[in-house]
């Protein structure tokens, strides 16, 4: 009877320890998933903005080419 009681107490303590460790592990995993989600959203926002920036660069380059062409003397004919 005493052996069964010791086994039940040991099993109960082990179960509590496993539950506590599992909760800590789950909290760490949730934190990591939240951080990864934030990074993915940040990346997606950057990916959405890049085509806009590329188009703006094209426009700026065309304007520079126009200005350079305006100030260059035309070759003599």
Secondary structure, 3 states (H helix, E strand, C coil): CHHHHHHHHHHHHHHHHHHHHHHHHHHHHHHHHHHHHHHHHHHHHHHHHHHHHHHHHHHHHHHHHHHHHHHCCCCCC
